[in-house]
Amino acid sequence: MGNPARVDLLNCADEPIHVPGSIQPHGTLIFFTTAGELEGWSANAAAMLALPLDAGRPFGALGLAGEVTELIQECLDNMSEGETAPMFTAIVIEGADYDCVVHGYGGRVIAEFEAREVATDTVAQFAIKAHSSIDRLRRQKSVDTLLETAVRQVREFTGFDRVMAYRFRSDDSGDVVAEARREDLTPFLGQRYPAGDIPPQARRLYVLNTLRMIADVGYHAVPLLGAPGGAPLDLSFAVLRSVSPIHIEYLQNMGVGASMSVSIVINGRLWGLIACHHMSAKRVPYSIRMAADVLAQVIASTVQSLESREESSLVERAAKVRTSLVESLLLEEDPLEALIEHADGMMEAASAQAMIATQFGRIVCRGIDQSCGETIVAALPDDVHELLARGCVDDWPVEARKGLGKWAGMLGLPFDPPSQGWCLLLRPEQVEQVAWGGRPDKSDQFGPMGERLTPRGSFDAWIETVRGCAHAWEDGVITHARMTLGELARVSNARRAQTEATRAQLLAMLGHDLRDPLHSINMAGMVLEKTDAGSSDKSTTLGKRIQSSSNRMQRMIGQVLDMSRIDRGLALGVTLEPVDLAALVEDMVEEARLAYPTIVYELQVDCPATVMADSGRLSQVLSNLLSNARHHGEPNQPIGIRLWQEGGEALVSVANAAAPIPNEIESSLFNPFKRSSLNNPRNRTGMGLGLYIAQQIVREHQGEIAYSHDAGAGAGGRVLFTVRLPLAQPA
């Protein structure tokens, strides 16, 4: 039942403070088995209780006061899963007043006798003051005034020199947010203390046992005795539990003679503390401490009520913004316009100072300049579907940090990932002067417990300037942002579904309603050409124009339908059969010569080649390459076509005189709707779909199509597109 052999800051996080093996000396302790037999006691128990103590003796045979015996029996009778709640009585032992507290924990019954210096009448007066304090606390309208009232009231009925309200942050550091003190003491109000001041196991005990008292910081611990080999006594709920020597040294460094702490626990989490300090030794009767504990529970309940009320107000405002935004999105053609229209409401609901909306590369800003907005958008990751939160500059990609300006915090709502649609809420950097309660570090020095790593010795305010972080996003704001993101995503999906349905109707119209009329127009042009062949050149030319225009429109319709199939993940559909590639290439070149007699086509067939192919689809590829060569090659320059074999593959290249394609265009050559194709004055009707579809056709033939440039051919060189197809295996 002894203490750890060595305790310092290196191992204090692992210190078993719930089983210290000792108690504070202003009281005594005895404990029993579930059979009611004495198992152990503190070293001062025999003298303080004036009783003989023998292990194994039944509690009824010890000669304890009748009130104590009744509490022990009640504790044994009501024990559930090894535990019973504390029960209290006031007794007198040899003329001295004691507060006796009996509770069960860990399968043992623990009886503590705490010497009391204050008379019973005085204690009753304190209890009346505590009751009036509770009523005052309940009437407070804000958390700040609640805590300010609480520290004044606790100091009034306990008499401590200093009472502080200590509120924890999300990182477990905490701030002194209210203080009532003796006038000659240095104020601690506004100081922050690092999370390491309260290690995890201490936080656990603060939640389990919400009140802890140290009557004299300079005490000498009284060890626990008992039957040899007994398990250490768990004192998690004991009022006399001895505390960590590290904490004692910490308080001594602060000049504190006695302390009491009352936990403020909300939803099972340590929200804050009422910390009481006295500059000399001080005992507070158990009933007064319990009144302070009840006060802390009232504080917790009131804080929870105030925060819930504030959260409800935020939820209500946020819901109105979401409803209005969704209505606008359903009516507005451009989602960005709807977002910016509601920017003020969204920023107010999120306590943000700027907003950016972006989609399809377009960026609209509110409260932030355009160049900074473009930098922030460029730093967004791809393919994100969840809320993206950034709080500090260090959370951003390194390359974007210099262009952030004053902005550090961001909530990113990816409402339409396929189109890179984002709504970004921004907060500026919050330069903060933090007054730490002493420099928050550890020092290797010779302390009261010897040479070791000790807690800091100075608690004068140590000022640190914190930069690069925005005010942290509150839980309520993040919840609202997630709900808004869900609404935006649903609207985007609905719009996308509507667009897909409209596109399907349009494609059906192109595929059915327009093809038949175009075919009829084409046939009429052929009849007109043949009928009027001998009458006038004008009629013949008119017939050819009708045929040419209708053929071009049919090709465009075919391209759109092919692109639609590719976009939906469908194959274009090829029927493979042996094809004489040389004959196919020759037919396509001959057709081009007839259609464009002014252009020179130079055909070179090195060898015959048979491939497994769909001749119609392969003709579509070659037709596109020849068309590109005509439209993009230098005027009055020949177009070269070559067929040869290489490594089990047949290769067909189409070349035209031209400078190399710029790198920025080359990277998107096989993308649909390329700007270079849409704005080409020599091919005004082109949609940039030809190479996109050609590549898909070649791939469905297990082949590849590639671009290259031959700088050695002619003044500007030649652009080549080469198709590789696997040769057919012999039957």
Buried (B, 14 or more C-beta within 10 A) or exposed (E): BEBBEEBBBEEBEEBEBBBBBBBBBBBBBBBBBEEBBBBBBBBBBBEBBEBEBEBEBEBEEBEBBEEBBBBBBBBBEEBEEEBBEBBBBBBEBEEEBBBBBBBBBBEBBBBBBBBBEBEEEEBEEBBEBBEEBBEBBEEBEEBBBBBBBBBBBBBBBBBBBBBBBBBBEEEBBBBBBBBBBEEEEEEBBBBBBBBBBBBEBBBBBBEEBBBBBBBBBEBEBBBBBBEEEBEBBBBBBBBBBBBBBBBBBBBBBBEBBBBBBBBBBBEEEBBBBBBBBBBEBBBBBBBBBBBBBBBBBBBBBBBBEBBEEEBEEBBEBBBEBBEBBBEBBEEBEEBBEBBBBBBEBBBEBBBBBBBBBBBEEEBBBBBBEEEBBBBBBEBBEEEEEEBBBBBBBEBBEEEBBEBBBBBBBBBBBBBBBEBBBBBBBBBBBBEEEBBBBBBBEBEEEEBEBEEBBBBBBEBEBBEEEEEBBBBBBBEBBBBBBEBBBBBBBEBBEEBEEEEEEEEEEEBEEBBEEBBEEBEEBBEBBBEBBEEBEEEEEEBBEBBBEBBEBBBEBBBBBBBBBBBBBBEEEEEBEBEBEEBBBBBBBBBBBEBBEEEBEEBEBEBEBEEEBBBBBBBEBBBBBBBBBBBBBBBBBBEEBBBBBBBBBEEEBBBBBBBBBBEBBEEEEEEBBBBBEBEBBEEBEEBEEBBBBBBBBBBBBBEBBEBEBBBEBBEEBEEBBBBBBBBBBBBBEEE
